[in-house]
Amino acid sequence: MSGVLLAGLTDREAAATEILIGMHWRRQRVVTIARNNSLSVPGQGSDARACGHCVIDLFGLGMRRHSADNEARLLAFLDGRPAVLLIWGSGGGWLESPLARGDAPRLAWINLHYTSAQMLDALRSIGMNEPASEPQPGAGRPGADPASTQGSPPTPAPTAETPTELPAWRRALALAEQIKNAHSGAQATPRQPLVSPDPAEAADHSAAWRPEGLRTLVAAMPQVWRLPVMELMVRLATADGLQLLRAGDEAICVLDPRQGWLVSGVSLETLVSRLQTPGVNACATLTPIEPAQLEDALHQIASEPLHRHWNALDHALWELAGDALKDLRLEPRGDLSLRLRRFPNFTRLSRVGPLDIQLATICARASQSLADLVRAFPGKAQEVYRFALLTSLCGAAAVQGGGADARRTGLPMARPAAAQRGFFKSLLDRLF
């Protein structure tokens, strides 16, 4: 038997445990049985029974306290398999039971508020000793900033023959590790100069970055139009070919949405501030230009090439819109589904948090209903809506109407009970 069965865990605890197992035992498949509202012992399908190891939250199976009946039900559920058992508080009598004294298959007992190191030790103690395959040296994500990946574990790039070779959770963790390294090394590592010798070199950011379903999303979020700059952002994202953005007689930037780059005469941070100025975005005009006019347009932006600041367009749109949306309350009409087409370059984005990485991991696996995501992350509705809008705007996600009818991965409503922290919070603390 191979594989690990997760049973009785909350959605977030199960996702974090699956990530941890995948980081260290890449060949192990993970089968999850979600915690049900009745906190009872669930049935097991053939996939669950085929798993050779288990991680079980005893509270999630209605066995927080030890009794002879609960012990019998637990042994029947395990069916002789080694397991990591999560207990609450002092253990509810389980640590004094015959099971904890070794009169059973290999079992590891850890408190709910464990660390990633404690979970790893527990998994190894029940016989999970197969190491994960090492990534190939020198491999990385296409278009990644070399400076941002120094000191990070290299991540193999999916090939055309195996487009899903690298699991979404592994890409998310690699990106999270890069963010951590980038932040910790900010003092020692100089930023890459925002100068590009050739517009064509920026094209590798965006072979498939084009927004899909953006107008559907903004139509469902009419609050977006309260911000004049957002209308400009949508125009920039949906434009085609070379474009020159002007504010009156002043040339602001040149962009090519088809190739995915934007060049301005000021830094991206300054550009964000300028486009937020009511007088600038109110008179902004977007004019198509021919390739033969590109050099003249660039000269209008900055006469000296070294003074031109080049950015990937998706990066620029995320920062521009993220700054504008930070104080806006979004209330979508109806439900929508979101599917991540590719991961945003989290290593370069300043307006990004841990929840963005979690949402990216979930939405990369399958199309997700926004309503389901809001239920899975109580109190984080605005962050979910903001993530949907930003990923759609920068072309990283596809949006469709009728989220309730889209294919789901079964994100049940989160229980409002006490702090669902435990390992997931520990994992995020470890990453950031």
Long-range contacts (C-beta under 8 A, 24 or more apart in sequence): 1-50, 1-51, 1-52, 1-81, 2-27, 2-28, 2-29, 2-50, 2-51, 2-52, 3-28, 3-29, 3-30, 3-31, 3-47, 3-50, 3-51, 3-52, 3-53, 4-28, 4-29, 4-30, 4-31, 4-51, 4-52, 4-53, 4-54, 4-55, 4-128, 5-31, 5-32, 5-33, 5-44, 5-48, 5-51, 5-53, 5-54, 5-55, 5-81, 6-30, 6-31, 6-32, 6-33, 6-54, 6-55, 6-56, 7-32, 7-33, 7-42, 7-48, 7-54, 7-55, 7-56, 7-57, 7-60, 7-61, 7-77, 8-33, 8-35, 8-56, 8-57, 8-58, 8-59, 8-60, 8-61, 8-86, 9-35, 9-55, 9-57, 9-60, 9-86, 10-35, 10-57, 10-60, 10-414, 10-415, 10-420, 11-376, 11-411, 11-412, 11-414, 12-358, 12-376, 12-414, 12-420, 12-424, 13-57, 13-420, 13-422, 13-423, 13-424, 15-169, 15-358, 15-361, 15-362, 15-424, 16-423, 16-424, 16-427, 17-55, 17-119, 17-423, 18-169, 19-169, 19-172, 19-173, 19-361, 19-427, 20-116, 20-119, 20-120, 20-423, 20-427, 21-123, 21-128, 22-132, 22-167, 22-169, 22-170, 23-132, 23-170, 23-173, 24-120, 24-123, 24-131, 24-132, 25-123, 25-128, 25-130, 25-131, 25-132, 26-132, 26-133, 26-170, 27-130, 27-132, 27-133, 28-128, 28-130, 34-410, 34-412, 35-60, 35-412, 35-415, 37-415, 38-62, 41-73, 41-77, 44-77, 49-79, 51-81, 52-81, 52-82, 53-81, 53-82, 53-83, 53-84, 53-123, 53-126, 53-127, 53-128, 54-78, 54-81, 54-82, 54-83, 54-84, 55-83, 55-84, 55-86, 55-123, 56-83, 56-84, 56-85, 56-86, 57-86, 57-112, 58-85, 58-86, 58-87, 58-88, 58-92, 58-94, 59-86, 59-88, 59-112, 64-88, 64-92, 65-92, 65-93, 65-94, 66-91, 66-92, 66-93, 66-94, 66-96, 66-97, 67-93, 71-97, 71-98, 71-99, 74-99, 75-99, 75-104, 78-105, 80-105, 81-105, 82-106, 82-107, 82-108, 82-126, 82-127, 83-107, 83-108, 83-126, 84-108, 84-110, 84-119, 84-122, 84-123, 84-126, 85-109, 85-110, 86-110, 86-111, 86-112, 86-114, 87-111, 87-112, 88-112, 112-422, 113-421, 113-422, 113-426, 114-422, 114-423, 114-426, 115-423, 115-426, 115-430, 116-423, 116-426, 116-427, 116-430, 119-423, 141-171, 141-174, 141-343, 142-204, 143-204, 143-205, 143-312, 143-345, 144-178, 144-345, 144-347, 145-192, 145-345, 145-347, 145-348, 147-189, 147-190, 147-191, 147-192, 148-178, 148-181, 148-182, 148-347, 148-348, 149-178, 149-181, 149-347, 150-181, 150-185, 150-189, 151-181, 151-185, 152-177, 152-178, 152-181, 153-177, 168-340, 168-360, 168-361, 168-364, 168-365, 169-361, 171-343, 171-364, 172-343, 172-357, 172-358, 172-360, 172-361, 172-364, 173-431, 175-343, 175-346, 175-347, 175-357, 175-360, 176-346, 176-354, 176-357, 176-431, 176-432, 177-431, 178-346, 178-347, 179-346, 179-347, 179-352, 179-431, 179-432, 180-431, 180-432, 182-347, 183-432, 194-267, 194-268, 194-309, 194-310, 194-311, 195-305, 195-306, 195-308, 195-309, 195-310, 196-261, 196-263, 196-308, 196-310, 199-256, 199-259, 199-261, 199-263, 199-294, 199-310, 200-259, 202-259, 202-260, 202-261, 202-310, 202-312, 203-259, 203-260, 203-261, 205-260, 205-261, 205-312, 205-313, 205-314, 205-315, 205-345, 206-259, 206-260, 206-261, 206-312, 206-313, 206-314, 206-395, 207-260, 208-341, 208-342, 208-395, 209-260, 209-313, 209-314, 209-342, 209-394, 209-395, 209-396, 210-257, 210-395, 211-237, 211-238, 211-392, 211-393, 211-394, 211-395, 212-341, 212-392, 212-395, 212-397, 212-398, 212-399, 213-392, 213-398, 213-399, 213-400, 214-238, 214-392, 214-393, 214-399, 216-336, 216-399, 216-400, 216-401, 217-332, 217-336, 217-388, 217-389, 217-392, 217-399, 218-389, 220-332, 220-333, 220-334, 220-336, 220-401, 221-330, 221-331, 221-332, 221-333, 221-385, 221-389, 222-333, 223-328, 223-329, 223-330, 223-331, 224-325, 224-328, 224-330, 224-389, 226-328, 227-324, 227-325, 227-328, 228-278, 228-281, 228-282, 229-275, 229-276, 229-281, 229-320, 229-324, 230-321, 230-324, 230-325, 232-275, 232-281, 232-284, 232-286, 233-317, 233-320, 233-321, 233-324, 233-393, 234-393, 235-286, 236-286, 236-313, 236-317, 237-317, 237-393, 237-394, 237-395, 239-286, 239-288, 241-288, 242-288, 242-289, 242-290, 242-291, 242-293, 242-294, 242-297, 243-286, 243-287, 243-288, 243-289, 244-286, 244-287, 244-288, 244-289, 244-297, 244-300, 245-284, 245-285, 245-286, 245-287, 246-284, 246-285, 246-287, 247-274, 247-279, 247-280, 247-281, 247-283, 247-284, 247-285, 248-283, 251-297, 251-300, 251-301, 252-280, 252-284, 252-301, 253-301, 254-289, 254-294, 254-297, 254-298, 254-301, 255-313, 256-313, 257-313, 260-312, 260-313, 260-314, 260-395, 261-310, 261-311, 261-312, 261-313, 262-310, 262-311, 262-312, 262-313, 262-316, 263-298, 263-301, 263-308, 263-309, 263-310, 263-311, 264-301, 264-308, 264-309, 264-311, 265-301, 265-302, 265-307, 265-308, 265-309, 266-309, 267-309, 268-309, 268-311, 268-315, 268-316, 268-319, 269-319, 271-309, 271-316, 271-320, 272-319, 272-320, 272-323, 275-320, 276-323, 276-324, 312-345, 312-348, 313-394, 314-344, 314-345, 314-394, 314-395, 314-396, 315-345, 315-348, 315-349, 315-394, 317-393, 317-394, 318-344, 318-349, 318-351, 318-390, 318-393, 318-394, 319-349, 319-350, 319-351, 321-389, 321-390, 321-393, 322-349, 322-351, 322-386, 322-390, 323-351, 325-386, 325-389, 325-390, 326-351, 329-382, 330-382, 330-385, 330-386, 330-389, 332-370, 332-385, 334-401, 334-402, 334-403, 335-369, 335-370, 335-371, 335-402, 335-403, 335-404, 336-369, 336-370, 336-388, 336-399, 336-400, 336-401, 336-402, 336-403, 337-367, 337-368, 337-369, 337-370, 337-399, 337-400, 337-401, 337-402, 337-403, 337-406, 338-363, 338-367, 338-368, 338-370, 338-373, 338-388, 338-391, 338-392, 338-397, 338-398, 338-399, 338-403, 339-363, 339-366, 339-367, 339-368, 339-397, 339-398, 339-400, 340-364, 340-391, 340-396, 340-397, 341-395, 341-396, 341-397, 341-398, 342-396, 343-396, 344-390, 344-391, 344-394, 344-396, 353-383, 354-428, 354-431, 354-432, 355-380, 355-383, 355-384, 355-387, 356-383, 356-387, 359-384, 359-387, 360-387, 360-391, 362-409, 362-411, 363-391, 363-397, 365-409, 366-407, 366-408, 366-409, 367-400, 367-406, 367-407, 367-408, 368-403, 368-406, 368-408, 368-409, 368-411, 369-403, 369-404, 369-406, 369-408, 370-403, 371-403, 371-404, 372-403, 372-408, 372-411, 373-411, 375-411, 375-412, 375-413, 375-414, 376-411, 376-412, 376-413, 376-414, 377-414, 378-414, 378-416
